[in-house]
Amino acid sequence: MNVPFFRPNIGEREIEEVVTCLRSGWLTTGPNASSFEKEFANYVGAKYAIALNSCTAALHLALEAVGVERGDVVVVPTMTFAATAEVVRYFDAIPAFVDCDATQCIDVDALEEILDRLKNGQKVAGVPSDHGPVRAVIPMHYGGQMANVDEINRIAALHGIAVIEDAAHTLPAFIRKDDQSPWRAAGTTSKLTCFSFYANKCITTGEGGMAVTDDEKLAERIRIMSLHGMSKDAWKRFTSAGSWYYEVVAPGFKYNITDMAAALGRVQLGRAEELWSDRKRVANEYRQRLASIPGLELPTELPDRRHSWHLFSLRLDLSVWRTGRDAFMDGLKQRGIGASVHWMPLHMQPYYRDKYGLEPSDYPTAASLWPRLVSLPIFPGMKDEELAAVVSAIGAMAAEL
């Protein structure tokens, strides 16, 4: 049996809504996008949501909104996807990388140390001595389990910097301070949060993203900059409610979402709990069925978190799997199992390594985890026989050790 790494869960309702949008004659940003924003903000519990064409766009505009400029520093986890750091480079600003902890999210102790060193003029790997001010930190919620946002916000407040959460893997995801505290959703725990609706994310619009905030000024800035720097609700100029007249108030970008994508997203958002429940089912089955296979460190859900289970990322014990992670991946491929790796740490990627003179040892936890990481297939609608095939393939490889 061939098992894909991911298969989109698209039903007839999604298809019908996209077709309805096509027949409406309104294809670009319009009423579906506006409704999607309102519904998304309500779902996560934020005041404002701005629908965009990617999470990368959301991160870029969030940094612009908090005032990042050339030479400024933005603290970024090294254990993240390329987009989290590349948006910093869009400004010719400097990414100061920080190591991860055992959850593969940002290490708050390392974050505090780096910010203290930058404040005191001490050397930080990859950051030139003539750097500008530190503007923001972008914690990334690895795999769908939230980082320690309360500590991150506490530390950021001491240094007067913005927290912009990269929530590309989370919808929904929750955190609480203790057993007596209420659950708080990703999207409500920092100044700005950015979501992804890429094809394999928790809900999808094919390509798309969302920036959410409770700050009206930040929301307004992101909205204006998302469509050429044109004055508010410029898309309405083509409707009976709008006017042909608009003003360009800043040199903006072309980051708006289409109404076709938003139509798909609205249906997917309505199914978010259903899709989440099915991902949890797959994760729970994996954890039960893989527990007896030696040499596998399985992902866990912390007691104060609710995991989105966008990824099921395990770690190999290389003292057991002596042939290494690449051979493990090849073995899965030979048996028809799609798998991936999330990720090579950014400080080890050629661009950042060479530009900033970084060494693997600069961020030892991420560097030590990287050769051991494997992401298994997990998606809503995954059949039991597909899940069984993945477990059987790993069991067969373990028997050959």
N, C-alpha and C positions, 0 to 999 in steps of 0.2 A: 504493500500500500504506500502511495505517495502522500505525504502530509506537508502542506505548505507551511511556511513560517507564519503567514497571516492570510486570512480570507475575509474580505469586507462582508459585513452583515447588512445587506441592503434588501428591503422588502418592497412589496407592491405599493405601499403607501408613499415611500420615498420616490419611487418612479412616477407615480401619479402626480405628486406635487411638483416635480421638476417639469413634467409634461405640461401641467397647468401653467406654470411660469412661462414656458416656451410659447404657449398659445396666447398668453396675455399680451405679448408684444413688448414686455419690459424685461430686459435681459441683464442689464448692468445694475449697479447699486440702486435700489428702489424700495418699494413697500415691504418686500420680504426681508431685506436686510435690516430695515428699521424694526420690524417685528421681532426678528431674531435677536437683535440687541436687547430689546426690552425683556424678552422671555429669558435670555441667558442671564442678564443681571438679576432678575427675580429668582432664577434657579440657584445661583451661587450665593445670593444675598448681598450683592453689591449695588451701589446707587447708579453707576454708569458703566456701560459696556460699549465698546466700539469694535464693530466687525471689520476684519481686514483680510488680506489675501494670504497671510501666513503668520505663524508665530514669530518668525524672524522679523517680519514687518512690525509686529507688536513690540518686540524687544527694542528694535531700532527707534521707534517713535517714543517709547517710554524713556529711553536714554536722552533723546532730544528734548523731551518735555521737562526733565529734571535738570537740564542745562549742561550736559556733557559737551566739552569742546576739545579742540586739538591739544594734546599734551596732558590732558587730565588722566586720572587713574580710575579704573573700574575693577573691582575685585570679582573674580570669576572662578568657579570650581574648575579644576583640571579634569575631573571626571564628569564630562558632559559632552553633548554634541557640538559640532563646529559652530553652529549658529550663535550659541551663547557668547562666544568670544569674538566672532567675526563682526558682530554689530558694533563692538567697541572700536574695532579698527576702521569702520566706516567714518568715524570722526577723526581718524588719525590720533586716537587716544590709546592708552596703554592698558592692556589686560594684566592685572597682577593675579597670578594663579594661586589657588589655595588647595591644599590636600583634602581628601575625603576621610570620613571615619568608617567604622565597620558597616554602616548602612549604605555606603557609597554616596551619601549626601555630603554636603560641605561640613568640614570639621570645625566646629565653633571655636575650639581652643586655638586652632591654627589661624582662623580668621582674626581672632582677637590679637594674636601675636603679630600678624602681618600689619594690621592697622596701627598697632602701637609702634612698630618699627618704622612705618611710613611717617607717622606723626612726629617721631623723634629724629627723623633724618637718617635712620640706619639703613643699611643695605638690605634690599629684598630682591630675590632672584628675578632677573629679567627686567627690573624697573630701573631706568636711568636716574642718576642723582638729580638731574634738572627737571624732574617730572612736575606736572601741575598738581592741583588739589585732587584729593580722592572724592569722587562724586557719588558713587553708588556701589552696591554689592548685588550680585545676581545669584541667589541660591537656586539650585535646580533640584526638583523633587524626583530623585532617581527611581525609575521603574513604576512610579505611581505612589510611593510612600513619602509623605511630606518631610522635609528637613525640619530641624529644630528652629522654627521661625520665631518663637518667643525670645530665645537667646540671641538669634541673629538680629532681631529688631532692637533688643536691649543694647547690644554692642554697637550697632549702627547709630543709635541715638546718641551714645556717648561721643561718637566721632562726627556727628552732624551730617551723615550721608543717607541717601535714599536706599530703600530695599525694594528691588524689583524681582518678584518671584517668576522663575521660568517653570511654569506649570504645564509644559507640553505633554507630560505623561499623566496628568491628573484630571479626571472628571468622572465621578466625584472623588474627592479625598478629604479626609478630616483629621483634625488634631484636637486634643484637649489637655489642660494643664494637670488634671488629676481626676480621680473617680467621681468627684463631686461637681466638676466643672462641665459646662455644656460643650458639645462638639462644635467646632468651628470649621467651616469649609474653606478649601483652597479658593482664593479669590476675595477673602475677607480678612486676611491676617497680615497684610502689608500695604504699603502705599499704592503699589501697582502690581498687578499679576497678569501674566501673558499665557494664553492657552493656544494649543495647536489642534487643528482639525484635519491634519494630513490623513492620507488614505488609511493608515494602520493605527490611528489614534483612537481614544476611547469613544468619541463620536467623530464622524467625518463629514466634511463638505467636499471631499476630493483634495482640494488645496484650500487652506483657510486658517484663520486665527482670530483671537479676540483679546483685546486689552480691557481690563476692568479696574475700577478705582472708585473710591468714595469722594475723591477730590474733584470738584467741578472744574476748576481751572486746568488741571492736568487733562481731564477728559476733553475739554474744549480744545486744548492745544493739539492733542493727538488726533482729534477728528479733523481739524483744519489741515494739519500737516499730512493727513492720509490721502488728501485729494487736492494736490497741487497748491496747497496753501490758500485755497479759496474759502471765502467766508461761509459761515455755518449753513449746513443743509443745502449746499450748492446743487446737489442732485435734483432738488425740488424745482429747479428752474424749468424743467421739462414737464412739469405737472401743472394742473389748473390751480394748485395751491401756491405755486412759486412765481418767481419773476425772472425775466431774462438777465437782470442785472446782478452782477456779483463783483466782489473785489478780491484781488490777490494780496494777502497780508503778510505772506512769507514764502520763500522758495521751498515749496513742499515736495511731496513724493506722490507716486501713483500706486497706492497700497489698498485701494478700496476693494471690497468683496463684490462678487456678482450676485444678482438676485437668484440666479439658478443655483449657485452654491448655497445661498442662504435658505432657499426652499428645501434643499436636502438637509441642511443643518437643523432646521426647525423640527422636522420629523425625527431626526436622530436624537435631538435634545429631549423630545418627548419620550424617547425610549431609553434614556440614559440609565435609569435605575435597572431596567431589564437587562441591558447590555453589561452593566457592572455586575449584576447578580450572576450572570453566566460566566464572566471572567473569574469571579471568585470560586465558582464551582470547579472550573478547570484547575485553578491554583491549588485548591484543597485536595483534589484528586491526585495531582502530581505529588504533593507533599506526603500523602499517605502511601502511594504506590512506589515512590522512589526512595522512601526512608530506609528500606532494607538493602539497598545497593551500596556497596562500600565506596568511599572516596568522593562522596558528593556532599557539599555544603549547600543546603537548600535555603531559599529566601524566607525570611520570617516577617511577621507583622507585629510591630511593637504594640504594647498594651494601650498606649495613649494615641495610637494612630489607626486610621481606617484606610487601607491600601486600595488604590485603584486597580492594581494588577494589570497595568498596561504591559509590563514585562514580567516574565518568569526567568530571572537571571540567577543561575546557580554558579557555584565555584567548584572547580576540580581540586581535589587533594593530589598534588603532583607526586607525592610519595607513593600513591596508589596507582594513579594514571601516569606511569613513568614515560609513556610515549609522548605525552604532552597534549595541550589543548588542540593544536592544529590537526593532529592525528584523530582526536576525538571528533572534531568537526567533519573530517573526511569520512570517518566511519558512519556518522549519521547520514551524510550525503549519499554514500554508497547504498544505504538502506532506505533511501527515498524520503528522508526526514529533513525538512527545511529548518535551519537554525541560523543564528547570527551572534554577533559579539557587540556588547555595548559597554564601553568603547575603548579604543586606544586613548589613553589620557592625552589631552591637548598639548601638554608640555613635551610630549614625545612625538607629536606630529611634526613633519619636516619644516613647515612654515614657522611655527612658533619656536621650535627647538633652535632653528638656525638664526632667526631674526633676533631672538632674545638671549641666545647663548645658554639655553637651559639643559640640564642633565636629568636623566631619570631619577637620580637620587635626591633631587631637589624636593620631590613629593613622593616619599617612600611608600606610603600606603597605597596610593593609586598605582604606582609602578609595580608593586608586588601583587596586586589583584589582577592587573591587566592580563597576564599570561594564563590566568585560571578561569576567566569569565566565559560563560556560554549562555545564550538566551534561547530557550526552547519555544516551540510554537504555543501560542495562547491567544485565543480569539473567541468571541461569542459565536455559538453555533458549532463549536468544535465537537465532533462526534466521539462517542465513547470508543469506537474502534480506532479512530485516529489517535486519541490519547493513549490507548493501549499499545498501538504500534510504536509510539515514541518510547514508552517505558520498556517495551520488549526489545527495541533496538539498543537502548542503553544497557539493559540487562545482558544482552548477548555480547556486547563489547566488554562488559565487566567480566564475564565468564572466560574471555580470552586473555585476560591479564596474567 
